[in-house]
Every structure is written in structure tokens, then in C-alpha cells.
């Protein structure tokens, strides 16, 4: 019995010795479990912030309105990031006034209260407390744990709502602070280094998007309006005129007047361009006061245009010319302290008497204006007897019809080159016309292609070009050459017809794979975007890739581009020419490349003529180039050796 009691005492003492060690292990295990939970929670929070960054980037590509983007970014931060509150503060630098275009989430204060506190910060920026003030002063992100900063505005109120930390990130564009985006969190330790880096990336992407929006807004504005007078420009006037003519009823007419301000060049030389611009604005104001902005436009130089739709007779136009149209400019103008008497000359053309479409009507009015200038008459109506070009046009049209019948046209090909490798990655098919009555030299395309377009002959020539390019592609492949895809230009006239069937027939001629691409221009899409997009999608389904040609010279917006099944855009040569000397052109090209690639398009620069341009385009991450630097448009027999070299 004593032995048993002794054994029991021994066991008890042994357990007592081991007990502290077990407790210690349990404590360590609990601490380790807590650390793991904290680490998992932190990983989840960083993952949520990365999701926020991805969603905001998606919104940047999708949205084109600044307020919508601000609101969506704040909403995403709340819904996906778990923040207590997010808001954007913007600043008008001229007036030093604050604005809060977006505020999402909890908060003890109303929008007006928050705005009042933000204005207090701006009014006393050098000494104001808090993360927002620091960001505005330093242009750097800043964060605060509320419990450690009782001097902050609304500190007690935010603590009551459970907010424990805030972080502010400056929105900087071109070195200037547009404002800040502010995040509020429930945990005091929320804004660690990794979190701040992610949110800083988000803010930088937001600033980049806002910068592009402003550039796009400016490009869109300049596409439609004259920056000196704020009047519609020629493009918008033509578009409106086209719409007006389509609504003309039987028995009605329309008219276009072009006005030329006389001796304007002498004024510019004597008083300077600033005075010339002021006179143009004054002339525009009188025209708008009399006719309204819907009828008036600014033409290049010293000219204006006026449209008169839905006329019952010629008499109102005669009255305008003989009386108001000229008398409108009779009262002297005061410009830069000088009193100026302005005289104008006017050219007028009528629809449908002189022309049957907007472009021709404008052209005829211009001819009438030139006749008024040469005869020194105050105004002239268009007359076919006044235009030698009219007879030349008729003769050219007859020659073009014979050229189609006798198959005189040829296709030349200009390579598209990868900017990084200088390898040929595509060809553009271009229509060429050897002059049958001359020495065989080529007729300049600008002399006959517009006539093909205006007469509708381009439909037949375009059908031939599709089939010819497909046959050439198949021939090169049959010869063992690595034939690149060939792009064929479509015209607006072709989109009106059975173009999909024409493309389908041409694709069949390529052989066992599609070797054709299509290039379209911005302007040809504007009549009916939905119909054009549907036809282009049918072509894409045939394996054809679609490129938007001459980008930047028409009316495209990102919302339009997103409706089209495009694979690439081609930057117009007018931007490339002189880009190495003109910083504004470089900026524009960089913007176009960024916008296009953000939407998944390849970018091709046209008209590249020297290595400086090619090098700069490569630095700007342009994908391909096309131009005389690499090759002029060449006949197929001259292209074949280049493809043979590419195979080797």
C-alpha cells in the first residue's frame, strides 16, 4: 500500500512539472493561430485592394465622363475594397474653390459639411492639419491614424462612426494637382506600405485616364468647332448640311453662301494676328446674331459659310445678297482701338439646281466665290459656264468608264513593317491607273479616285480590287512565298451595297486561309454606324481583319471605336509628318497609341519617311509603320523579291 501511494505521488509530481510546459505550448499555439489569422486577413485585404485596382482600370477603359469615373471609382472602393468612406476632392486653381464630385460611404457629415471642411483646408493650406492637407502641400500620398491626431477636422465624429484611419492620394496631371482621392478605413493599421503602394497605383491610373479624357475632349472639340470663333467648322457644317438636304421635300430648295472678308491679309500684316482674330470673332458674332449657330460656320482663313435650308424660291437668297447679307457688315468694327470698315464677297450655290449633295454644293459655292473675287463683284451665283473644271470632270468621268471596260487599272502594294524587327507584316493594296494616252506614267490617285467615289464607279472598281488582291495573295503562296495579309480600302459607296458578299467571294479566291484585310475611314462610318458595324462584323467572321484608316482626321470617339470590330488603327500621315520637330504632334500620337492599345488595337503609323520618325514611333511603342522610308507602293513583280528575302 505504501508502495502504491509513493507511485501515485511520483506521477502527480511529474504531471505538475510538465503542466507549465503544456500551458506555454498552448499559449504559443494560440499566438501562432492569431498571427496566421492576421496574416490571412491582411492577404485578403490586399487581394481586395488588387481587385479594386483591376475594377477601376476596367472602368477607366469603359467610361468617358469624368464625373462617372470618379463616382464609379469610389463605389468600387466601397463595394470591393471594404472601405468605410471614399471621396474625391477637386480644386479650381483659378478661384481656389473646392468641389466634391463623388462621395460614397459612411460618415458623420453631409456632403456640404465635408465640402466646408475641405474649403477650410484650401483657405489655410500651409497650416491645415490632416492627410488631405499634407497631400496637397507635398503632392505625395499621406495617411493618419485618427486616435493619434486629435487636431484633425471631424476626428471625434469619425471615431464615433468606427473610422480609425484615413489616407489621401494626390491626383497629379502634368505636374499640377487636380485634387485628391481619400479613403477611410475601420482598422488603424489598414494603410501599410503595400496598401499605400496599391492605392497610389490606382490614383496614378485614374490621373492618366483623366488626362486622356481631357485630350480626347479637346480633339473632339477641334474636330467640330473653330477654336477662334467657337463656330462650327467645315466638317460639322458639312455634316449638318448633308442632314438638311436629306430632309428637303419636293418643290423646295436649299442654298449655301460662302463669304470672304476682303483685305483680311493686309489687316493681319498691319495690326497683327491678334487683331485679325478679334475681327473674325466680331464678324462671327454678327452672323450668329442674324442667322444663329445652326446655319453659320467658320471656314479656313477669312471665310464664313451660311446654310439656307428648305427654301420655297430663290427670292430670299437674292434679298439676302442684295440687302441684309451685305449690309450686315456695313457698320464699322472696332478692333484693338481701330475703326475698321469691312467689305465681303459672296458666292452662292443652290440645291438641287447646281448640285445634288452637300460636298458638291459647297464646292460650287466656292467656285462662285472665286468668280466674285476675280471679277471684283460683291456676289456671284454658281453657273456651269463659269467652271472650266466642270467640263474637265465630265471628260475624266468618260475616261474612267473606258478604263473600267478595258481593265486599265492595276494594284500596287505598299508594305507594312513591324517597327521592332523591320519585317514585312502586311501589304496595302492601292489602285493605280497608267495613262493610256500618255507615256504610260501613272495618273495621280488624287486626280481620279475622288471622281470614282462621287460617280459611284468606285463600287465596280472596289469589287475588282478585292478579287485582284485575293488572286495575288494566292499566287504568291503558290509560288512558295510567305505572303502577308493584304489590306484593301473600302469606300462609303461600297458599304451601301452588297459588300459582304463581295468580300466573301474574294476570300474564297485566297485559298485555304483568308489573306485579306479591310481598311475603312472614319468619315464613311458616320452616316449609319450601326449598319456599318453589322457589315464589318460579318466580314470579321469570314476571317477578315478591319483597320480604321486616317485616324485623327474624322469624327471618331472611343465610344464609336468600341462599337466596331476593329483590329488596328492607322495614324494619319498628317500627324507623323514633322512629329520630330513638333512636340504637340508627338503628344497627339502618344495619346492615340495609348488610347488604341488600351482598347486592344494595334497601331500603324502612315507616311513614315525618315529614321528619326521611325525611331520616335518605336519609343512611343507604335506597332507598325508604313511609308517611303521602307518602300513606295510597288507593282507585284517588285514585291516578290522582298518576300523572297523575308523567307530567307
C-alpha positions in Angstrom: 0.0 0.0 0.0 2.8 2.4 0.8 4.4 1.5 -2.4 1.3 2.3 -4.3 0.9 5.7 -2.5 4.5 6.5 -3.4 4.0 5.8 -7.0 0.9 8.0 -7.1 2.9 10.9 -5.6 5.6 10.4 -8.2 3.0 10.6 -11.0 1.4 13.7 -9.6 4.7 15.5 -9.2 5.7 14.5 -12.7 2.5 16.0 -14.1 2.9 19.2 -12.1 6.4 19.6 -13.7 5.1 19.0 -17.2 2.0 21.3 -16.8 3.8 24.7 -17.3 5.3 23.5 -20.5 1.9 22.4 -21.8 0.4 25.8 -20.9 3.3 27.5 -22.7 2.8 25.5 -25.8 -0.9 26.2 -25.8 -0.2 29.9 -25.4 2.3 29.8 -28.3 -0.1 27.8 -30.5 -2.8 30.4 -29.7 -0.5 33.2 -30.6 0.6 31.5 -33.8 -3.0 30.9 -34.7 -3.7 34.6 -34.1 -0.7 35.6 -36.3 -1.9 33.3 -39.1 -5.4 34.8 -38.9 -4.0 38.3 -39.0 -1.8 37.3 -41.9 -4.7 35.7 -43.8 -6.8 38.8 -43.1 -4.1 41.0 -44.4 -3.7 38.9 -47.5 -7.4 39.0 -48.1 -7.4 42.8 -47.7 -4.5 43.2 -50.2 -6.4 40.9 -52.5 -9.5 43.0 -52.2 -7.4 46.2 -53.0 -5.9 44.5 -56.0 -9.5 43.6 -57.1 -10.4 47.3 -56.6 -7.4 48.3 -58.8 -8.4 45.9 -61.6 -12.0 47.0 -61.5 -11.1 50.7 -61.6 -8.8 50.0 -64.5 -11.7 48.4 -66.3 -13.8 51.4 -65.6 -11.1 53.7 -67.0 -11.3 51.8 -70.3 -15.1 51.8 -70.3 -16.1 55.3 -69.1 -15.6 58.6 -70.9 -17.1 61.0 -68.5 -15.0 62.4 -65.6 -17.9 62.5 -63.0 -18.9 59.0 -63.9 -15.4 57.8 -63.5 -15.0 59.5 -60.1 -18.3 58.0 -58.8 -17.5 54.5 -60.1 -14.0 54.5 -58.6 -15.5 55.5 -55.2 -18.2 52.9 -55.5 -15.8 50.2 -56.4 -13.6 51.1 -53.4 -16.6 50.7 -51.1 -18.1 47.6 -52.6 -15.0 45.6 -53.3 -12.4 47.2 -51.0 -14.3 47.3 -47.8 -13.5 51.0 -47.1 -15.7 53.0 -44.7 -15.8 56.0 -46.9 -14.2 57.2 -50.2 -14.5 60.6 -51.8 -12.8 62.8 -54.5 -11.9 66.4 -53.9 -11.2 68.6 -56.9 -9.7 72.1 -56.9 -10.4 75.0 -59.2 -6.9 76.7 -59.2 -8.1 80.0 -60.6 -10.6 80.5 -57.8 -9.1 78.2 -55.2 -12.5 76.7 -54.7 -13.1 73.1 -53.6 -15.6 70.6 -55.1 -16.5 67.1 -54.2 -17.9 65.4 -57.3 -18.1 62.0 -55.7 -18.6 60.8 -52.0 -19.6 57.3 -51.2 -20.0 55.5 -47.8 -20.4 56.2 -44.1 -19.6 59.5 -42.5 -21.0 61.7 -39.8 -21.1 64.7 -42.1 -23.2 65.6 -45.1 -21.7 66.4 -48.5 -22.0 70.2 -47.7 -20.3 69.7 -44.3 -17.4 67.7 -45.8 -17.1 70.4 -48.6 -16.9 73.2 -46.0 -14.1 71.4 -44.2 -12.2 70.9 -47.4 -12.6 74.5 -48.3 -11.1 75.4 -44.8 -8.1 73.3 -45.7 -7.6 75.1 -49.0 -8.0 78.5 -47.4 -5.3 77.7 -44.8 -3.3 75.1 -46.7 0.1 76.0 -45.1 -1.1 75.2 -41.6 -4.1 72.9 -42.0 -3.8 69.5 -40.3 -4.5 66.1 -41.7 -3.7 63.8 -44.6 -5.5 65.8 -47.2 -3.6 69.0 -46.4 -0.3 67.1 -46.5 -1.1 65.6 -49.9 -2.0 69.0 -51.3 1.2 70.6 -49.9 3.6 67.9 -50.9 1.9 66.2 -53.9 2.6 62.9 -52.1 0.3 60.3 -50.5 -0.3 60.8 -46.8 -2.1 58.8 -44.1 -3.2 59.4 -40.5 -4.3 57.2 -37.6 -7.2 59.2 -36.1 -6.6 58.3 -32.5 -3.1 59.8 -32.7 -4.2 63.1 -34.3 -6.9 64.9 -32.3 -6.2 68.1 -34.2 -7.8 66.7 -37.4 -11.1 68.1 -38.6 -14.0 65.8 -37.7 -11.7 63.5 -35.8 -14.1 62.8 -32.9 -17.1 62.3 -35.3 -15.2 59.8 -37.5 -14.0 57.8 -34.4 -17.6 57.6 -33.3 -18.5 56.1 -36.7 -15.8 53.5 -36.3 -13.3 55.1 -38.7 -9.8 54.6 -37.4 -7.5 55.7 -40.3 -7.6 57.8 -43.5 -5.3 58.1 -46.5 -5.1 60.8 -49.1 -3.6 60.4 -52.6 -3.0 63.4 -54.9 -4.3 63.3 -58.5 -1.5 64.9 -60.4 -1.7 65.7 -64.1 1.2 67.5 -66.0 2.8 68.3 -62.6 -0.4 70.1 -61.3 -2.6 68.8 -58.6 -6.2 68.3 -59.9 -7.3 67.2 -56.4 -7.1 64.1 -54.1 -8.9 60.9 -53.6 -9.4 60.0 -49.9 -10.0 56.5 -48.4 -11.2 55.9 -44.8 -10.7 52.5 -43.1 -12.1 50.8 -40.0 -8.7 49.5 -38.9 -6.0 51.8 -37.6 -3.2 49.7 -39.2 -5.0 49.4 -42.6 -2.8 51.7 -44.6 0.6 49.8 -44.5 3.3 50.1 -47.2 1.8 47.5 -49.6 -1.7 49.0 -49.3 -0.4 52.5 -49.9 1.5 51.3 -53.0 -1.6 49.7 -54.5 -3.8 52.7 -53.9 -1.1 55.0 -55.3 -1.1 52.9 -58.5 -4.9 53.2 -58.6 -4.6 57.0 -58.3 -1.9 57.3 -60.9 -4.1 55.2 -63.4 -7.0 57.5 -62.6 -4.9 60.6 -63.3 -3.7 59.1 -66.5 -7.3 58.4 -67.6 -8.4 61.9 -66.7 -5.6 63.3 -68.7 -6.6 61.3 -71.7 -10.2 62.3 -71.3 -9.2 66.0 -71.5 -7.0 65.4 -74.5 -9.9 63.4 -76.2 -12.3 66.2 -75.3 -10.1 68.7 -76.9 -9.6 66.6 -80.0 -13.3 66.1 -80.3 -14.0 69.8 -79.9 -11.4 70.7 -82.6 -12.9 68.1 -84.9 -16.2 70.0 -84.9 -15.5 73.7 -83.9 -13.3 76.5 -84.8 -11.2 77.5 -81.7 -11.1 81.2 -82.6 -14.8 81.9 -83.1 -16.4 78.8 -81.4 -18.4 78.4 -84.6 -19.0 75.0 -86.2 -16.1 74.3 -88.6 -16.3 72.9 -92.1 -16.7 69.3 -91.0 -19.7 70.0 -88.8 -21.2 72.4 -91.3 -21.0 69.7 -94.0 -22.5 67.1 -91.7 -25.4 69.4 -90.9 -25.9 70.4 -94.5 -26.0 66.8 -95.5 -28.7 66.2 -93.0 -30.7 69.2 -94.1 -30.5 68.2 -97.8 -31.8 64.7 -97.0 -34.9 66.4 -95.5 -35.7 68.6 -98.4 -39.2 68.0 -99.8 -40.2 68.2 -103.5 -40.5 71.7 -104.6 -38.1 73.1 -102.0 -34.5 74.3 -102.4 -31.5 75.0 -100.3 -28.6 77.3 -100.7 -25.0 77.7 -99.4 -23.2 81.0 -99.2 -19.5 81.4 -98.7 -18.4 84.9 -97.5 -14.9 86.2 -97.9 -13.7 89.1 -95.8 -11.8 91.4 -98.1 -8.3 92.7 -97.5 -8.0 90.5 -94.4 -4.4 89.6 -95.1 -3.5 93.3 -95.1 -5.2 93.7 -91.7 -3.1 90.8 -90.3 0.1 92.3 -91.6 -0.7 95.8 -90.4 -2.3 95.2 -87.0 -1.1 91.6 -86.2 -2.8 88.2 -85.9 -4.4 89.1 -82.6 -6.3 91.9 -84.2 -7.2 89.6 -87.1 -8.6 87.0 -84.7 -10.6 89.7 -82.9 -12.1 90.9 -86.2 -13.1 87.3 -87.1 -14.8 86.9 -83.7 -16.7 90.2 -84.3 -17.8 89.1 -87.8 -18.9 85.7 -86.3 -20.9 87.5 -83.6 -22.9 89.5 -86.2 -23.6 86.4 -88.3 -24.7 84.4 -85.3 -27.0 87.2 -84.2 -28.6 87.3 -87.6 -28.7 83.6 -88.6 -28.0 81.5 -85.5 -25.2 79.0 -84.9 -27.1 76.2 -86.7 -26.7 78.0 -90.0 -23.3 79.6 -89.7 -19.8 78.1 -89.8 -16.2 79.3 -89.9 -14.2 78.3 -92.9 -10.4 78.2 -93.0 -8.8 81.6 -93.5 -11.0 84.6 -93.6 -14.2 82.9 -94.8 -17.6 82.0 -93.3 -20.4 79.8 -94.6 -24.2 80.1 -94.3 -26.7 77.5 -95.0 -30.3 78.3 -96.0 -32.4 75.1 -95.9 -36.0 74.4 -97.1 -36.4 77.4 -99.4 -39.6 77.8 -101.5 -37.9 80.1 -104.0 -34.7 81.9 -104.9 -36.1 85.3 -103.9 -35.0 85.1 -100.2 -31.4 84.4 -101.3 -31.4 87.3 -103.7 -32.8 89.6 -101.0 -30.1 88.4 -98.6 -27.3 89.1 -101.1 -28.7 92.4 -102.3 -29.7 93.7 -98.9 -29.1 92.1 -95.5 -26.3 89.7 -96.4 -24.0 92.6 -97.4 -25.5 95.3 -95.2 -24.8 93.2 -92.2 -21.2 94.2 -92.4 -21.8 97.8 -93.2 -21.5 99.2 -89.7 -17.7 99.7 -88.9 -16.0 97.3 -86.5 -13.8 98.5 -83.6 -10.8 96.2 -83.2 -7.9 96.9 -80.9 -8.8 100.6 -80.8 -9.0 100.8 -84.5 -12.2 101.5 -86.5 -12.4 99.1 -89.5 -14.8 99.1 -92.5 -15.3 95.6 -93.7 -16.5 94.5 -97.1 -17.3 91.0 -98.1 -17.7 89.0 -101.3 -20.2 86.2 -101.5 -20.5 83.1 -103.6 -23.8 81.2 -103.7 -24.9 77.8 -105.0 -28.3 76.2 -105.0 -29.7 72.7 -104.3 -30.8 70.9 -106.4 -30.3 73.3 -109.3 -26.5 73.3 -109.0 -25.7 70.1 -107.0 -27.3 67.1 -105.5 -25.1 66.5 -102.4 -23.6 68.6 -99.7 -19.9 68.4 -100.8 -20.7 69.4 -104.4 -22.9 72.2 -103.3 -20.1 73.6 -101.1 -17.7 73.2 -104.0 -20.0 75.1 -106.3 -20.4 77.9 -103.8 -16.6 78.1 -103.6 -16.3 78.4 -107.4 -18.9 81.2 -107.3 -16.9 82.9 -104.6 -13.7 82.7 -106.7 -15.6 84.2 -109.6 -16.7 87.0 -107.4 -13.2 87.6 -106.3 -11.7 87.5 -109.8 -14.4 89.8 -111.2 -14.4 92.1 -108.1 -18.2 91.7 -107.9 -19.9 91.8 -104.5 -21.5 88.4 -105.1 -22.0 85.7 -107.7 -24.3 82.7 -108.2 -22.7 79.5 -109.4 -23.1 78.8 -113.1 -21.8 75.8 -115.1 -20.5 78.1 -117.7 -18.2 79.7 -115.1 -16.4 76.4 -114.3 -13.9 75.0 -116.7 -13.4 72.3 -114.2 -16.9 71.0 -114.8 -16.1 70.1 -118.4 -12.8 68.5 -117.3 -14.7 66.5 -114.8 -17.1 65.2 -117.5 -14.2 64.2 -119.7 -12.4 62.4 -116.8 -15.6 60.5 -115.9 -15.8 59.2 -119.5 -12.2 58.2 -119.5 -12.7 56.3 -116.2 -15.6 54.4 -117.6 -13.4 53.3 -120.5 -10.7 52.4 -118.1 -13.0 50.0 -116.3 -14.2 48.4 -119.5 -10.7 48.0 -120.8 -9.3 46.8 -117.4 -6.6 49.6 -117.3 -6.3 49.7 -113.5 -3.6 47.9 -111.6 -2.9 47.2 -108.0 0.3 48.3 -106.4 1.3 47.2 -102.9 3.0 49.1 -100.1 4.5 47.1 -97.2 3.5 47.5 -93.6 6.6 46.9 -91.4 7.0 45.8 -87.8 8.7 48.7 -86.0 10.8 46.5 -83.8 12.0 43.9 -86.3 11.6 45.8 -89.6 9.9 42.6 -91.0 7.1 42.9 -93.6 3.9 42.0 -91.7 1.3 43.2 -94.2 0.6 44.9 -97.5 -1.8 47.7 -98.5 -3.3 47.4 -102.0 -3.5 50.7 -103.8 -5.3 51.4 -107.1 -3.1 52.8 -109.8 -4.0 54.0 -113.4 -1.4 54.1 -116.1 -2.4 56.9 -118.5 -3.3 55.1 -121.8 -3.0 58.4 -123.8 0.4 59.4 -122.3 3.7 57.8 -121.9 2.4 55.1 -119.5 3.1 57.1 -116.4 0.6 56.8 -113.6 -2.2 59.3 -113.2 -2.0 60.8 -109.6 -4.7 59.0 -107.5 -6.0 62.3 -106.1 -6.9 63.2 -109.7 -9.2 60.2 -110.3 -10.1 58.4 -107.0 -12.5 61.3 -105.8 -14.3 61.1 -109.2 -14.7 57.3 -108.8 -16.2 58.0 -105.4 -18.6 60.8 -106.5 -19.9 58.9 -109.5 -20.3 55.6 -107.8 -17.8 53.9 -110.2 -15.7 53.0 -107.1 -18.2 50.2 -106.4 -17.2 48.3 -109.5 -13.5 49.2 -109.2 -13.6 48.2 -105.5 -15.1 44.8 -106.3 -12.3 44.3 -108.8 -9.6 45.4 -106.2 -10.9 42.8 -103.7 -10.7 39.9 -106.1 -7.4 41.0 -107.6 -5.8 41.3 -104.2 -7.1 37.8 -103.3 -5.8 36.3 -106.5 -2.4 37.9 -106.0 -2.2 36.5 -102.4 -3.0 33.0 -103.7 -0.4 33.3 -106.5 2.4 34.4 -104.1 1.6 31.4 -101.8 1.5 29.1 -104.8 5.0 30.4 -105.7 6.2 29.3 -102.3 6.4 32.8 -100.8 5.3 33.7 -97.3 2.6 36.1 -98.5 1.5 38.6 -95.8 -2.1 39.6 -95.5 -3.2 42.3 -98.0 -5.4 45.2 -96.9 -7.9 46.6 -99.4 -9.6 50.0 -98.9 -13.4 50.2 -98.9 -15.3 53.3 -99.8 -18.6 54.5 -98.3 -20.3 53.7 -101.6 -19.4 50.0 -101.2 -20.8 49.9 -97.7 -24.2 50.8 -99.2 -24.3 47.7 -101.4 -23.6 44.0 -101.2 -20.1 44.5 -99.9 -20.2 41.4 -97.6 -21.0 39.1 -100.5 -18.1 40.7 -102.5 -15.7 40.2 -99.6 -16.9 36.6 -99.1 -16.3 35.8 -102.8 -12.9 37.4 -102.6 -11.9 35.4 -99.5 -12.7 32.2 -101.4 -10.1 33.1 -104.0 -7.4 33.3 -101.3 -7.2 29.5 -101.0 -7.3 27.5 -97.7 -6.9 30.6 -95.5 -8.0 34.2 -95.5 -5.4 36.6 -96.7 -7.5 39.7 -96.9 -7.9 42.7 -94.6 -10.1 45.7 -94.9 -9.3 49.4 -94.3 -12.1 51.9 -93.7 -12.0 55.6 -93.0 -13.7 57.4 -90.1 -15.9 59.6 -92.2 -17.5 56.7 -94.1 -19.0 55.3 -90.9 -20.9 58.4 -89.8 -24.0 58.0 -91.9 -25.1 54.8 -90.3 -22.8 53.5 -87.6 -25.0 50.5 -86.6 -25.4 49.3 -90.2 -21.7 49.7 -90.9 -20.7 47.9 -87.7 -23.0 45.0 -88.5 -21.5 44.5 -92.0 -18.0 44.8 -90.6 -18.7 42.1 -88.0 -19.9 39.8 -90.9 -16.6 40.4 -92.6 -14.6 39.7 -89.4 -16.5 36.4 -89.1 -15.0 35.5 -92.5 -11.5 35.9 -91.1 -11.0 39.4 -92.4 -9.3 41.9 -90.0 -10.6 45.5 -90.0 -8.3 48.6 -89.8 -9.5 52.2 -89.3 -7.6 54.3 -91.8 -6.6 58.0 -91.5 -7.3 58.0 -87.7 -7.5 61.5 -86.2 -8.8 63.3 -89.3 -12.5 62.5 -88.8 -15.1 62.4 -86.1 -14.2 59.2 -84.1 -14.6 58.9 -80.4 -13.7 55.9 -78.2 -17.4 55.1 -77.8 -17.6 54.8 -81.6 -14.5 52.7 -81.9 -15.8 50.3 -79.2 -18.9 49.6 -81.4 -16.7 48.4 -84.3 -14.9 45.1 -84.7 -11.5 46.7 -85.3 -8.2 45.0 -85.0 -6.0 48.1 -85.7 -6.0 51.8 -86.4 -3.7 53.8 -88.7 -2.5 57.2 -87.6 -2.9 59.7 -90.4 0.3 60.9 -92.1 -0.5 64.5 -91.2 0.4 63.7 -87.6 3.5 61.7 -88.5 4.9 64.4 -90.9 7.1 66.7 -88.8 6.5 64.9 -85.5 10.2 65.0 -84.6 10.1 68.8 -84.7 6.6 69.4 -83.3 6.1 68.3 -79.7 2.3 68.7 -80.0 2.2 66.1 -82.8 4.3 63.8 -80.7 1.9 64.2 -77.8 -1.1 63.6 -80.0 0.5 60.4 -81.5 1.4 59.2 -78.0 -2.2 59.8 -76.9 -3.6 57.9 -79.9 -1.3 54.9 -79.3 -2.2 54.7 -75.6 -5.9 55.0 -76.3 -5.8 52.4 -79.1 -3.7 49.9 -77.3 -5.8 50.3 -74.1 -8.8 49.2 -76.3 -6.8 46.2 -77.8 -6.0 47.7 -81.2 -2.7 47.5 -83.0 -1.4 50.9 -84.2 0.1 51.6 -87.6 1.7 54.9 -88.4 1.3 56.1 -92.1 3.7 58.3 -94.0 6.9 57.4 -92.2 9.7 58.9 -94.3 12.9 59.0 -92.2 14.7 57.1 -89.5 14.0 59.9 -86.9 10.3 59.4 -87.2 10.6 55.6 -87.1 12.8 55.7 -84.0 10.5 58.0 -82.2 7.5 55.9 -83.1 9.3 52.8 -81.8 10.0 54.7 -78.5 6.3 55.5 -78.3 5.6 51.7 -78.7 3.8 52.0 -82.0 3.4 48.6 -83.5 3.9 49.1 -87.2 4.8 51.7 -89.8 4.1 52.3 -93.5 5.8 54.8 -95.7 8.6 55.8 -98.1 11.3 55.0 -95.6 10.8 51.4 -96.3 9.1 51.3 -99.7 6.9 53.2 -102.1 3.8 51.5 -103.5 5.2 48.9 -105.9 3.8 46.5 -108.6 3.5 42.9 -107.5 6.6 41.9 -109.5 8.7 44.3 -107.4 7.2 43.0 -104.1 8.0 39.3 -104.8 11.8 39.7 -104.3 11.1 41.4 -101.0 9.0 38.4 -99.9 11.7 36.0 -101.0 14.3 37.9 -98.9 11.8 37.7 -96.0 11.6 33.9 -96.3 15.4 33.5 -96.2 
